[in-house]
Amino acid sequence: MAQIAAKDIRLGAQGRLVLPASLRRALSLSAGDALVARADGLDRIVLEKPSAARAGLQERFAKTRGKLDLAGSLIADRRSEARRDAR
């Protein structure tokens, strides 16, 4: 994708941002499209399409596939808490 020139945007009174048309066109965004917002450090906001956010998470956790049983670990923790609370 071609590099889009940086544009200054201002936060509206109700916390709304308006993305410049050039950005919307470059990213094929239309009114009503969903975006995922996250903080990246203390001074950066990242907006991305849900598919990109999902792909990033899948990539991040791919290294743990088959190595961790997150559901089993959660169930074990809950059972341990229940036994402790029953005392």
Secondary structure by P-SEA (a helix, b strand, c coil): cccccbbbbbbcccccccccaaaaaaacccccbbbbbbbccccbbbbbcaaaaaaaaaaaacccccccaaaaaaaaaaaaaaaaaac
